[in-house]
Amino acid sequence: MKLIGADVIIECLKEQGVDTVFGYPGGQAIIIYDALYRAKNEIKHILTSHEQGASHAADGYARATGKVGVCIATSGPGATNLVTGIATAYMDSVPMVAITGQVPTGLLGKDSFQEVDITGITMPITKHNFIVKDVTKLADTIRKAFAIAREGRPGPVLVDVCKDVTATEVEYTPKKPEKSDYISNKYYDIGTEEIEAAINAINSASRPVILAGAGVGIAGAEKEVRELSELADIPVSTSLMGMGTFPGTHPLFMGMVGMHGTKTSNYAVHNCDLFIAIGNRFSDRIVSKVSSFAPEAKIMHIDVDSAEVGKNISVDYPLVGDIGFILQTLLKGINSRKNVDWINKINSWKEKYPLRYNKSLEIVRPQYIMERLYELTGGDAVITTEVGQHQMWAAQYYKYTRFRQFVSSGGLGTMGYGLGACIGAQLGRPDKKVINIAGDGSFRMNLNELATAVEYKLPVIIALFNNRALGMVRQWQELFYDSRFSQTSIDRGTNFKALAEAFGAKGINVTRPDQVDGAIKEALAETDTPVLINFEIDKDDKVFPIVPPGAGLNEVVDC
């Protein structure tokens, strides 16, 4: 059948099973939006308040559902406004397809109105990107973009489409999507010797530790990690992005590892004799001081991306391939046993060094808020976060039992991420209550997306931890810069309750601990209205434990 390019884009989106896209129209994307109008009963378009909000919403949708998130923008500033969201998705291996309009092919390279080289700009922050100048290549390019975004280690792909391409007729032939599952023979590149060496290392280790990263959840290998842990009696920590890949309620779970990880996790890593990293890239926030990382341990690294193996830490047992398949292969040779002495030591650290905070009832404590959110939601909510102290409290004090339950910007640490991601997650998981844990600094950056949440009647909750400061930077200034508080006070007199109400949302103020439960229950009862709870917290509340910069994991402090 004959279709113009814009309709080809829409048909390809339908081929890929896309039912929701996030975006903002503009001149070079106007024909795509005209095609979206014709397809409005098949694809729901969410008009965000800003293109950055669209990219974060597509990211949140993808993280919460496991599907490819899609965002659309026009050329020039519309496309560049997507960049932070694309980089966020790239750093955290999130499958996303960003479609941007571009000036007509005849105007390329002439500094035309709203022309930017968006493929050049995004080359370092995408798995791949394309510029389409020939309508006959459009359908296959869109299809290829989705395949690349999904396969192996997922990530964002950008497709830049010239305006004249969207208006030109072409013969379109429908095509079923090619299977591009995570599991593929081309992602299995290890031999029998490597497997046997890994099995022997696990069976002979007396103090093993597992670190489960986001790659475990992306691969759908949570079951295999749990089976390995229980079979060989191995305690488990997770990275920030790996939250939920191993149940936070499991007796073998030690908590998060790294800069703001538990003392138990960090001590376990420092004292282990075999460190098994699964689907994790050994970021600096986990490793801290490289020279003192797991000093007594052999390192095993299981990952789908060979580029990550040995990049930051030397590895003794590299296993590159599909994580689930590798674990299934390993499990065939793992002995069932009990590591009594090691587990007793782990449990003694848990008892001696639990997560703790001042439970004074005089002021509202952020840790207490997270504990009450966990209890009052039955541990079943999807939690999104902005970036800062509140993000760490959300990771520490809510027990995650499934992957895709914790949605946060880890690698890039993008302030302003959470509200857009919350909107995307709620649209992707309408069966769940979605709560955005926010700091007042991060929230200010993209609070305009409250208008989006109101327009689409999304019952999201914004739990605003309002300390009138850029809390994490202020904490560092106090601890490591002799309390020189340079530009971290943001006490600007903003009435967040009134602000929420101005957008059409519900606003609630909480200034005392005895108001916390009532406010949360009131917010949870809403079914079609966003609720912002302004929790007034103390600017001197800090995130502990913390590994000071340049220190080893064994030097973690908790007060």
RODO-2510 file (C-alpha; in nm, 4 decimals, decimal comma):
residues 559
     n   res          X          Y          Z
     1     m     0,0000     0,0000     0,0000
     2     k     0,1078     0,3577    -0,0643
     3     l     0,1657     0,5720     0,2477
     4     i     0,3458     0,8933     0,3209
     5     g     0,6509     0,8639     0,5469
     6     a     0,4727     0,9924     0,8567
     7     d     0,2124     0,7172     0,8280
     8     v     0,4901     0,4640     0,7763
     9     i     0,6362     0,5704     1,1120
    10     i     0,3001     0,5170     1,2809
    11     e     0,2474     0,1797     1,1154
    12     c     0,5936     0,0695     1,2266
    13     l     0,5173     0,1780     1,5835
    14     k     0,2013    -0,0335     1,5734
    15     e     0,4042    -0,3248     1,4345
    16     q     0,6280    -0,3012     1,7410
    17     g     0,3323    -0,3109     1,9792
    18     v     0,3647     0,0538     2,0838
    19     d     0,0476     0,1852     2,2444
    20     t     0,1811     0,4969     2,4213
    21     v     0,4242     0,7666     2,3103
    22     f     0,5405     1,0836     2,4849
    23     g     0,6246     1,4026     2,3049
    24     y     0,5823     1,7641     2,2027
    25     p     0,4984     1,8838     1,8496
    26     g     0,6829     2,1364     1,6344
    27     g     0,7333     2,2490     1,2788
    28     q     0,9603     1,9728     1,1522
    29     a     0,7542     1,7030     1,3251
    30     i     0,4136     1,8430     1,2309
    31     i     0,3437     1,5820     0,9627
    32     i     0,4255     1,3033     1,2111
    33     y     0,1749     1,4609     1,4499
    34     d    -0,0830     1,4770     1,1730
    35     a    -0,0367     1,1011     1,1305
    36     l    -0,0667     1,0552     1,5071
    37     y    -0,4008     1,2384     1,4914
    38     r    -0,5279     0,9817     1,2453
    39     a    -0,4038     0,7011     1,4705
    40     k    -0,5318     0,8492     1,7966
    41     n    -0,7566     0,5494     1,8644
    42     e    -0,4615     0,3100     1,8379
    43     i    -0,1667     0,5004     1,9868
    44     k    -0,2064     0,7226     2,2911
    45     h     0,0074     1,0343     2,2754
    46     i     0,0979     1,1999     2,6051
    47     l     0,1670     1,5702     2,5614
    48     t     0,4248     1,6614     2,8231
    49     s     0,5109     2,0151     2,9331
    50     h     0,8667     1,9951     2,8008
    51     e     1,0600     1,7579     2,5763
    52     q     1,2881     1,6596     2,8645
    53     g     0,9775     1,5463     3,0507
    54     a     0,8842     1,3354     2,7481
    55     s     1,2211     1,1616     2,7437
    56     h     1,2070     1,0907     3,1178
    57     a     0,8480     0,9668     3,0863
    58     a     0,9471     0,7288     2,8050
    59     d     1,2352     0,6108     3,0245
    60     g     1,0096     0,5567     3,3264
    61     y     0,7579     0,3729     3,1112
    62     a     1,0332     0,1437     2,9824
    63     r     1,1805     0,0747     3,3266
    64     a     0,8437     0,0014     3,4828
    65     t     0,7211    -0,2260     3,2016
    66     g     1,0256    -0,3712     3,0267
    67     k     0,8900    -0,2420     2,6941
    68     v     1,0649     0,0064     2,4664
    69     g     0,9766     0,3636     2,5608
    70     v     0,9072     0,6055     2,2765
    71     c     0,9371     0,9832     2,2668
    72     i     0,8930     1,2298     1,9808
    73     a     1,0197     1,5848     1,9349
    74     t     1,0762     1,8368     1,6629
    75     s     1,4145     1,9542     1,5369
    76     g     1,6551     2,2029     1,6943
    77     p     1,5666     2,2893     2,0546
    78     g     1,3018     2,0190     2,0628
    79     a     1,5625     1,7559     1,9840
    80     t     1,8287     1,9005     2,2130
    81     n     1,5798     1,9082     2,4991
    82     l     1,5710     1,5278     2,4746
    83     v     1,9465     1,4945     2,5236
    84     t     1,9552     1,4713     2,9044
    85     g     1,6827     1,2064     2,8994
    86     i     1,8596     1,0078     2,6289
    87     a     2,1867     1,0204     2,8262
    88     t     2,0008     0,9085     3,1397
    89     a     1,8611     0,6072     2,9552
    90     y     2,1998     0,5278     2,8025
    91     m     2,3822     0,5224     3,1358
    92     d     2,1225     0,2879     3,2881
    93     s     2,0702     0,0593     2,9855
    94     v     1,7070     0,1563     2,9255
    95     p     1,5440     0,0631     2,5907
    96     m     1,4140     0,3778     2,4248
    97     v     1,3489     0,5012     2,0732
    98     a     1,3567     0,8780     2,0273
    99     i     1,2106     1,0060     1,6995
   100     t     1,2980     1,3603     1,5998
   101     g     1,1886     1,5754     1,3100
   102     q     1,4604     1,7346     1,0985
   103     v     1,4685     2,0083     0,8369
   104     p     1,4070     1,8969     0,4767
   105     t     1,7014     1,7269     0,3049
   106     g     1,7542     2,0271     0,0782
   107     l     1,8132     2,2515     0,3806
   108     l     2,0567     2,0257     0,5659
   109     g     2,3917     2,1846     0,6450
   110     k     2,2722     2,5386     0,5718
   111     d     2,2118     2,6572     0,9298
   112     s     1,8424     2,6432     0,8536
   113     f     1,5832     2,7501     1,1085
   114     q     1,5868     2,5046     1,4020
   115     e     1,8508     2,2835     1,2404
   116     v     2,0948     2,0968     1,4643
   117     d     2,3031     1,7881     1,3999
   118     i     2,1201     1,5805     1,6586
   119     t     2,2769     1,2531     1,5388
   120     g     2,6195     1,4038     1,5951
   121     i     2,5193     1,5408     1,9344
   122     t     2,3770     1,2103     2,0557
   123     m     2,6353     0,9753     1,9062
   124     p     2,8153     0,9215     2,2426
   125     i     2,4905     0,8675     2,4354
   126     t     2,2986     0,6250     2,2147
   127     k     2,3462     0,2601     2,1233
   128     h     2,2997     0,3753     1,7652
   129     n     2,1390     0,6620     1,5795
   130     f     2,0126     0,7273     1,2298
   131     i     1,9224     1,0165     1,0038
   132     v     1,6661     0,9223     0,7383
   133     k     1,6945     1,1131     0,4109
   134     d     1,5346     0,8491     0,1860
   135     v     1,1751     0,7460     0,2453
   136     t     1,2402     0,3976     0,1026
   137     k     1,4687     0,3299     0,3996
   138     l     1,2341     0,4656     0,6654
   139     a     1,0411     0,1522     0,7635
   140     d     1,3478    -0,0678     0,7938
   141     t     1,5264     0,2008     0,9949
   142     i     1,2432     0,2249     1,2476
   143     r     1,2329    -0,1537     1,2755
   144     k     1,6081    -0,1722     1,3203
   145     a     1,5954     0,0973     1,5883
   146     f     1,3590    -0,1099     1,8019
   147     a     1,5649    -0,4245     1,7549
   148     i     1,8839    -0,2469     1,8608
   149     a     1,7143    -0,0809     2,1602
   150     r     1,5948    -0,4190     2,2905
   151     e     1,8666    -0,6684     2,2177
   152     g     2,1599    -0,7615     2,4387
   153     r     2,2362    -0,4751     2,6709
   154     p     1,9419    -0,2416     2,6023
   155     g     1,9732     0,1289     2,5394
   156     p     1,8356     0,4327     2,3573
   157     v     1,8321     0,4714     1,9788
   158     l     1,7584     0,7986     1,7998
   159     v     1,5943     0,8240     1,4575
   160     d     1,6117     1,1685     1,2957
   161     v     1,3699     1,2035     1,0039
   162     c     1,3845     1,4844     0,7492
   163     k     1,0538     1,6654     0,7024
   164     d     1,0283     1,5958     0,3296
   165     v     1,0689     1,2236     0,4039
   166     t     0,7619     1,2343     0,6282
   167     a     0,5597     1,3875     0,3423
   168     t     0,6772     1,1610     0,0570
   169     e     0,4756     0,8606    -0,0585
   170     v     0,6296     0,5162    -0,0557
   171     e     0,5163     0,1587    -0,0903
   172     y     0,4699     0,0179     0,2590
   173     t     0,4576    -0,3551     0,3299
   174     p     0,3607    -0,4634     0,6822
   175     k     0,6117    -0,6832     0,8582
   176     k     0,6089    -0,8728     1,1853
   177     p     0,8879    -0,7675     1,4240
   178     e     1,1950    -0,9853     1,4153
   179     k     1,2544    -1,1710     1,7376
   180     s     1,5206    -0,9850     1,9306
   181     d     1,5077    -1,1490     2,2702
   182     y     1,7791    -1,0887     2,5250
   183     i     1,8754    -1,4572     2,5038
   184     s     2,0706    -1,5198     2,1854
   185     n     2,3563    -1,7479     2,0859
   186     k     2,5627    -1,4490     1,9818
   187     y     2,5630    -1,3389     2,3456
   188     y     2,7094    -1,6673     2,4645
   189     d     3,0828    -1,6743     2,4165
   190     i     3,2306    -1,8958     2,6901
   191     g     3,3668    -2,2465     2,6789
   192     t     3,3507    -2,5528     2,9016
   193     e     3,6786    -2,4691     3,0737
   194     e     3,5538    -2,1278     3,1838
   195     i     3,2294    -2,2745     3,3162
   196     e     3,4094    -2,5505     3,5062
   197     a     3,6532    -2,2997     3,6573
   198     a     3,3637    -2,0815     3,7720
   199     i     3,1787    -2,3789     3,9224
   200     n     3,4901    -2,4900     4,1096
   201     a     3,5469    -2,1382     4,2400
   202     i     3,1923    -2,1172     4,3775
   203     n     3,2015    -2,4663     4,5288
   204     s     3,5353    -2,4056     4,7002
   205     a     3,4727    -2,0517     4,8285
   206     s     3,4245    -2,0215     5,2036
   207     r     3,3220    -1,6523     5,2073
   208     p     3,1385    -1,5832     4,8783
   209     v     2,9274    -1,2748     4,8048
   210     i     2,6892    -1,2033     4,5151
   211     l     2,6312    -0,8537     4,3805
   212     a     2,3141    -0,8393     4,1708
   213     g     2,2933    -0,5474     3,9297
   214     a     2,0234    -0,4236     3,6957
   215     g     2,1452    -0,6680     3,4308
   216     v     1,9922    -0,9479     3,6361
   217     g     1,6472    -0,7938     3,6019
   218     i     1,6934    -0,6969     3,2374
   219     a     1,7815    -1,0583     3,1624
   220     g     1,4882    -1,1875     3,3681
   221     a     1,7362    -1,3906     3,5722
   222     e     1,6096    -1,3095     3,9229
   223     k     1,5017    -1,6713     3,9761
   224     e     1,8449    -1,8065     3,8867
   225     v     2,0242    -1,5601     4,1169
   226     r     1,7973    -1,6556     4,4047
   227     e     1,8485    -2,0246     4,3319
   228     l     2,2269    -1,9827     4,3303
   229     s     2,2157    -1,7869     4,6553
   230     e     1,9967    -2,0397     4,8349
   231     l     2,1685    -2,3482     4,6934
   232     a     2,5211    -2,2396     4,7884
   233     d     2,4181    -2,0281     5,0886
   234     i     2,5631    -1,7059     4,9471
   235     p     2,4639    -1,3639     5,0874
   236     v     2,3491    -1,1070     4,8310
   237     s     2,3845    -0,7328     4,7904
   238     t     2,2469    -0,5203     4,5091
   239     s     2,3550    -0,2065     4,3327
   240     l     2,1246     0,0955     4,3318
   241     m     1,9969    -0,0029     3,9863
   242     g     1,9698    -0,3665     4,0920
   243     m     1,7112    -0,2998     4,3612
   244     g     1,4459    -0,5722     4,3537
   245     t     1,6519    -0,8241     4,1586
   246     f     1,6839    -1,0078     4,4902
   247     p     1,4033    -0,9730     4,7467
   248     g     1,4759    -0,7099     5,0092
   249     t     1,2916    -0,9255     5,2603
   250     h     1,5071    -1,2369     5,2061
   251     p     1,7257    -1,3507     5,5010
   252     l     2,0300    -1,3685     5,2708
   253     f     1,9856    -1,0080     5,1547
   254     m     2,2398    -0,7630     5,2977
   255     g     2,1217    -0,4388     5,1391
   256     m     2,2811    -0,2039     4,8916
   257     v     2,6600    -0,1981     4,8537
   258     g     2,8903     0,0967     4,7940
   259     m     2,9041     0,4619     4,8924
   260     h     2,5683     0,4564     5,0704
   261     g     2,5437     0,0825     5,1144
   262     t     2,4951    -0,0925     5,4452
   263     k     2,7908    -0,1641     5,6689
   264     t     2,7062    -0,5325     5,6398
   265     s     2,7305    -0,5281     5,2590
   266     n     3,0497    -0,3269     5,2543
   267     y     3,2179    -0,5357     5,5240
   268     a     3,1106    -0,8542     5,3462
   269     v     3,2686    -0,7380     5,0196
   270     h     3,5872    -0,6351     5,1977
   271     n     3,6181    -0,9729     5,3706
   272     c     3,4886    -1,2128     5,1046
   273     d     3,7076    -1,4627     4,9193
   274     l     3,4901    -1,4774     4,6051
   275     f     3,3024    -1,1780     4,4697
   276     i     3,0407    -1,2701     4,2090
   277     a     2,9209    -0,9647     4,0158
   278     i     2,6175    -1,0330     3,7996
   279     g     2,4869    -0,7742     3,5536
   280     n     2,6818    -0,4901     3,7067
   281     r     2,9484    -0,2569     3,5691
   282     f     3,1623    -0,1917     3,8814
   283     s     3,0862     0,1799     3,8922
   284     d     3,2919     0,4081     4,1138
   285     r     2,9967     0,4420     4,3551
   286     i     3,0233     0,0683     4,4231
   287     v     3,3979     0,0118     4,4044
   288     s     3,5136     0,3317     4,5735
   289     k     3,8909     0,2820     4,6231
   290     v     3,9969     0,0350     4,3527
   291     s     4,3178    -0,0722     4,5242
   292     s     4,1325    -0,1889     4,8350
   293     f     3,8224    -0,3373     4,6715
   294     a     3,7572    -0,6973     4,7866
   295     p     4,1294    -0,7388     4,8655
   296     e     4,1058    -1,1075     4,9629
   297     a     3,8711    -1,2126     4,6822
   298     k     3,8820    -1,3644     4,3390
   299     i     3,6488    -1,1719     4,1101
   300     m     3,3843    -1,3369     3,8916
   301     h     3,1971    -1,1148     3,6473
   302     i     2,8887    -1,2370     3,4587
   303     d     2,7615    -0,9865     3,2035
   304     v     2,6174    -0,9631     2,8543
   305     d     2,8474    -0,6756     2,7576
   306     s     3,2093    -0,7798     2,7061
   307     a     3,3180    -0,4139     2,7142
   308     e     3,2336    -0,3962     3,0835
   309     v     3,4338    -0,7020     3,1869
   310     g     3,7725    -0,5960     3,3172
   311     k     3,7050    -0,2265     3,2434
   312     n     3,7138    -0,1016     3,6017
   313     i     3,8241    -0,4071     3,8029
   314     s     4,0519    -0,6953     3,7059
   315     v     3,8496    -1,0151     3,6716
   316     d     3,9595    -1,3723     3,7444
   317     y     3,6513    -1,5467     3,6038
   318     p     3,4998    -1,3547     3,3086
   319     l     3,1717    -1,5033     3,1840
   320     v     3,0278    -1,3055     2,8936
   321     g     2,6841    -1,3949     2,7656
   322     d     2,3192    -1,4144     2,8533
   323     i     2,3063    -1,3987     3,2318
   324     g     2,0145    -1,6375     3,2740
   325     f     2,1665    -1,8985     3,0459
   326     i     2,5073    -1,8756     3,2135
   327     l     2,3533    -1,9103     3,5596
   328     q     2,1440    -2,2073     3,4497
   329     t     2,4620    -2,3707     3,3216
   330     l     2,6519    -2,2977     3,6421
   331     l     2,3703    -2,4255     3,8626
   332     k     2,4054    -2,7738     3,7148
   333     g     2,7420    -2,8071     3,8883
   334     i     2,6895    -2,6112     4,2104
   335     n     2,6894    -2,8105     4,5329
   336     s     2,4166    -2,7603     4,7897
   337     r     2,5737    -2,6543     5,1173
   338     k     2,5583    -2,4321     5,4233
   339     n     2,8223    -2,1669     5,4889
   340     v     2,7513    -2,1609     5,8624
   341     d     3,0501    -1,9588     5,9815
   342     w     3,0225    -1,7013     5,7030
   343     i     2,6467    -1,6545     5,7381
   344     n     2,6835    -1,6250     6,1153
   345     k     2,9373    -1,3482     6,0591
   346     i     2,7048    -1,1733     5,8147
   347     n     2,4174    -1,1957     6,0628
   348     s     2,6334    -1,0592     6,3423
   349     w     2,7110    -0,7536     6,1275
   350     k     2,3417    -0,7131     6,0474
   351     e     2,2609    -0,7131     6,4174
   352     k     2,5463    -0,4818     6,5133
   353     y     2,5173    -0,2370     6,2210
   354     p     2,1534    -0,2026     6,1151
   355     l     2,0374     0,1002     5,9214
   356     r     1,9556     0,3501     6,1921
   357     y     1,8565     0,7100     6,2434
   358     n     1,7482     0,9412     6,5228
   359     k     1,3883     0,8395     6,5853
   360     s     1,3048     1,1488     6,7836
   361     l     0,9389     1,2301     6,7391
   362     e     1,0029     1,6044     6,7543
   363     i     1,0579     1,6463     6,3795
   364     v     0,9651     1,4612     6,0610
   365     r     1,2427     1,2191     5,9691
   366     p     1,2855     1,1218     5,6012
   367     q     1,3757     0,7642     5,6954
   368     y     1,0528     0,7398     5,8954
   369     i     0,8545     0,8617     5,5940
   370     m     1,0015     0,5835     5,3812
   371     e     0,9258     0,3238     5,6491
   372     r     0,5648     0,4392     5,6696
   373     l     0,5302     0,4455     5,2891
   374     y     0,6522     0,0861     5,2837
   375     e     0,4074    -0,0251     5,5498
   376     l     0,1059     0,1658     5,4196
   377     t     0,1569     0,0478     5,0606
   378     g     0,2236    -0,3093     5,1679
   379     g     0,5596    -0,2849     4,9920
   380     d     0,3800    -0,3034     4,6562
   381     a     0,4172     0,0495     4,5151
   382     v     0,6392     0,1487     4,2250
   383     i     0,8852     0,4019     4,3618
   384     t     1,0433     0,6606     4,1344
   385     t     1,2940     0,9151     4,2585
   386     e     1,4626     1,2377     4,1786
   387     v     1,8358     1,2498     4,2633
   388     g     1,9937     1,3339     4,5966
   389     q     1,9583     1,2410     4,9625
   390     h     1,5938     1,1398     4,9208
   391     q     1,6994     0,8940     4,6481
   392     m     1,9324     0,7158     4,8896
   393     w     1,6719     0,7076     5,1665
   394     a     1,4271     0,5570     4,9160
   395     a     1,6834     0,2883     4,8306
   396     q     1,7680     0,2131     5,1920
   397     y     1,4324     0,2129     5,3709
   398     y     1,1807     0,0657     5,1238
   399     k     1,2093    -0,3112     5,0784
   400     y     1,1923    -0,3950     4,7074
   401     t     1,0817    -0,7458     4,6190
   402     r     1,0701    -0,7282     4,2391
   403     f     1,2677    -0,5681     3,9609
   404     r     1,1054    -0,2649     3,7928
   405     q     0,9690    -0,1545     4,1295
   406     f     1,2468     0,1026     4,1831
   407     v     1,2841     0,3589     3,9028
   408     s     1,5717     0,6011     3,9446
   409     s     1,8544     0,7708     3,7564
   410     g     2,1692     0,5929     3,8702
   411     g     2,4525     0,6358     3,6232
   412     l     2,3871     0,9960     3,5192
   413     g     2,2262     1,1106     3,8458
   414     t     1,9760     1,3348     3,6699
   415     m     1,8050     1,5889     3,8924
   416     g     1,4565     1,6546     3,7556
   417     y     1,4174     1,2954     3,6384
   418     g     1,1587     1,1659     3,8821
   419     l     0,8309     1,3371     3,7983
   420     g     0,8489     1,2572     3,4265
   421     a     0,9538     0,9013     3,5086
   422     c     0,6678     0,8771     3,7567
   423     i     0,4196     0,9778     3,4855
   424     g     0,5610     0,7209     3,2442
   425     a     0,5639     0,4484     3,5088
   426     q     0,2032     0,5177     3,6068
   427     l     0,0865     0,5008     3,2461
   428     g     0,2793     0,1779     3,2005
   429     r     0,1576     0,0260     3,5273
   430     p    -0,1929     0,1612     3,5929
   431     d    -0,2465    -0,1364     3,8253
   432     k     0,0117    -0,0018     4,0728
   433     k     0,0348     0,3033     4,2921
   434     v     0,3336     0,5058     4,1742
   435     i     0,5105     0,7357     4,4199
   436     n     0,7829     0,9847     4,3300
   437     i     1,0274     1,0503     4,6123
   438     a     1,1569     1,4009     4,5509
   439     g     1,3819     1,6628     4,7018
   440     d     1,2772     2,0239     4,6689
   441     g     1,5896     2,1018     4,4619
   442     s     1,5328     1,8279     4,2062
   443     f     1,1578     1,8822     4,1983
   444     r     1,1936     2,2475     4,0981
   445     m     1,3792     2,1492     3,7823
   446     n     1,0841     1,9869     3,6044
   447     l     0,7842     2,0572     3,8264
   448     n     0,5966     2,1810     3,5181
   449     e     0,5150     1,8145     3,4490
   450     l     0,2577     1,8408     3,7282
   451     a     0,0376     1,9902     3,4564
   452     t     0,0803     1,6694     3,2558
   453     a    -0,0113     1,4480     3,5502
   454     v    -0,3213     1,6601     3,6149
   455     e    -0,4321     1,6661     3,2513
   456     y    -0,4219     1,2878     3,2221
   457     k    -0,5752     1,2323     3,5675
   458     l    -0,2843     1,0275     3,6953
   459     p    -0,3092     0,9437     4,0675
   460     v     0,0645     0,9737     4,1234
   461     i     0,1987     1,0809     4,4614
   462     i     0,4879     1,3227     4,4962
   463     a     0,6468     1,2767     4,8377
   464     l     0,8452     1,5987     4,8579
   465     f     1,1270     1,5876     5,1126
   466     n     1,1537     1,9616     5,1627
   467     n     1,4677     2,0644     5,3496
   468     r     1,5079     2,3975     5,1688
   469     a     1,8526     2,2920     5,0551
   470     l     2,0456     2,0996     4,7928
   471     g     2,0766     1,8318     5,0570
   472     m     2,3398     1,5953     4,9207
   473     v     2,5783     1,8710     4,8143
   474     r     2,5214     2,0458     5,1475
   475     q     2,5996     1,7203     5,3297
   476     w     2,9309     1,6939     5,1423
   477     q     3,0071     2,0588     5,2147
   478     e     2,9578     1,9954     5,5846
   479     l     3,1478     1,6662     5,6020
   480     f     3,4326     1,7320     5,3584
   481     y     3,4518     2,1107     5,3014
   482     d     3,4509     2,2488     5,6584
   483     s     3,0833     2,3510     5,6402
   484     r     3,1399     2,6065     5,3670
   485     f     2,7784     2,6079     5,2438
   486     s     2,8238     2,7612     4,9019
   487     q     2,4985     2,8054     4,7048
   488     t     2,3160     2,5097     4,8590
   489     s     2,0449     2,7006     5,0414
   490     i     1,7229     2,7249     4,8390
   491     d     1,4869     2,8650     5,1023
   492     r     1,2908     3,0719     4,8529
   493     g     0,9595     3,0762     5,0316
   494     t     0,7828     2,8508     4,7819
   495     n     0,4446     2,7294     4,9055
   496     f     0,4448     2,3806     4,7539
   497     k     0,0923     2,3002     4,8695
   498     a    -0,0414     2,6097     4,6928
   499     l     0,1770     2,5346     4,3918
   500     a     0,0269     2,1879     4,3566
   501     e    -0,3226     2,3309     4,3870
   502     a    -0,2443     2,5953     4,1224
   503     f    -0,1741     2,3109     3,8795
   504     g    -0,4981     2,1378     3,9776
   505     a    -0,3378     1,8715     4,1966
   506     k    -0,4000     1,8138     4,5659
   507     g    -0,1491     1,9594     4,8100
   508     i    -0,0886     1,8450     5,1681
   509     n     0,1518     1,9922     5,4229
   510     v     0,3157     1,7730     5,6866
   511     t     0,5151     1,9420     5,9618
   512     r     0,4786     1,6891     6,2469
   513     p     0,5422     1,3135     6,2685
   514     d     0,1839     1,2482     6,3805
   515     q     0,0610     1,3852     6,0441
   516     v     0,2641     1,1444     5,8301
   517     d     0,0272     0,8461     5,8263
   518     g    -0,2835     1,0542     5,7668
   519     a    -0,1271     1,2360     5,4732
   520     i    -0,0071     0,9145     5,3091
   521     k    -0,3459     0,7458     5,3536
   522     e    -0,5239     1,0479     5,2069
   523     a    -0,2926     1,0460     4,9060
   524     l    -0,3275     0,6710     4,8524
   525     a    -0,7056     0,7088     4,8439
   526     e    -0,6973     0,9334     4,5365
   527     t    -0,7842     0,7593     4,2106
   528     d    -0,7595     1,0296     3,9429
   529     t    -0,5752     1,3251     4,0936
   530     p    -0,2045     1,3762     4,1574
   531     v    -0,1159     1,4499     4,5193
   532     l     0,1870     1,6402     4,6439
   533     i     0,2754     1,5857     5,0091
   534     n     0,5117     1,8555     5,1292
   535     f     0,7089     1,6883     5,4089
   536     e     0,8999     1,9534     5,6034
   537     i     1,2269     1,7852     5,7023
   538     d     1,5411     1,9155     5,8697
   539     k     1,8224     2,0436     5,6476
   540     d     2,0784     1,8746     5,8727
   541     d     1,9425     1,5212     5,8223
   542     k     2,2113     1,3219     5,6449
   543     v     2,2424     1,0020     5,4475
   544     f     2,4346     0,7360     5,6372
   545     p     2,6186     0,5052     5,5991
   546     i     2,8673     0,6795     5,3735
   547     v     3,2047     0,5773     5,2340
   548     p     3,4116     0,8989     5,2249
   549     p     3,5650     0,9864     4,8876
   550     g     3,8941     0,8044     4,8371
   551     a     3,8254     0,5560     5,1152
   552     g     3,7782     0,1810     5,0958
   553     l     3,4494     0,0050     5,1596
   554     n     3,5800    -0,1097     5,4981
   555     e     3,6078     0,2573     5,6009
   556     v     3,2318     0,3142     5,5805
   557     v     3,0919     0,5370     5,8554
   558     d     2,7357     0,5468     5,9800
   559     c     2,7100     0,8626     6,1861
***
